[in-house]
Amino acid sequence: MFKKVVKDAREAVADIPDGCTIALGGFGLCGIPENSIAALAEKGIKNITCISNNAGVDDFGLGLLLQKRQIKKMISSYVGENKLFETLVLSGELQLEMTPQGTLAEKLRAGGAGIPAFFTATGVGTIVAEGKEVREFDGRKYVLERALKADYAIVKAWRGDAMGNLIFRKTARNFNPMIATCGKITIAEVEEMVPVGSLDPDNIHVPGIYVKRIFQGVNYQKRIERKTIRK
């Protein structure tokens, strides 16, 4: 009945070409579409621009694509725990468009909402504002930021149905809802595929109209970047 459901991550990303722009949900290692990222690494896609809050760690998530030099540019707000990410940026091998975290979220939301640009006070007077229009409103300066859109958007949800309706769990929600709206083609991997009609409409975070492909992921690791325990 519904044609959005695909077999697995390999099928979901099979037609993603070299040189495209991909937006990926997640924050650190929380809520990242790890099955899809692994499939992209296996596919060997090249010269891609990735929009993601950060790149996780060296040997997992987007770190896998960085290891194989599959990413030419990152649009991110945080380099964080990924040493390879830092090394590639400092050596000039990887382009980086550093964006304040709240601005990044709003750029993604605006892209999904059809808003081409907006003014924000964040970054005024810093390198973030270099080359951008600055205006004054009510005595305060604001910098013009362009919205972000992607050729493909890939997210990971807790539950989803065959129509593409998605529910995220707790902090794994993070950037995923905004990412899901900003892509020409949105791919969702879910921990649980549930029957159509079983999700409470009032609890759906992303309506299925945004999602073009969906599959149930496997073997989720749910890692954390740095484990801290009491002595």
RAZIUR-V262114 format. One line per field, one symbol per residue. phi: phi as a letter, one per 30 degrees, with the letter a starting at -180 (. if undefined). burial: 1 if it has 16 or more other ideal C-beta (glycine too) atoms within 10 Angstrom, else 0. A space follows every 50 residues. Layout:
phi = ???
burial = ???
This chain:
phi = .ccddcdadeddcecdddiccbcbdkbicciddddddddddddiebhccc caeacibecaidedddechdccbccbcadiddddeddddddidbdbcdbe edddddddddedcicdaacbddjdibddddicdbbcbhibdbcdcddcbb dbbbbbcdbabddjdbbcchdddgdeddedcccdbccbcbdbccdejddd edcddbddddccbbaddbhdchdbdbdbbdd
burial = 00011100110110010000111111111111111111111000100111 11111111011111110001100111111111011001100001010011 00111111111100000101011100011000000000000110101111 11111111111111111100011111111111101111111000000010 0000110101111111100000100000000
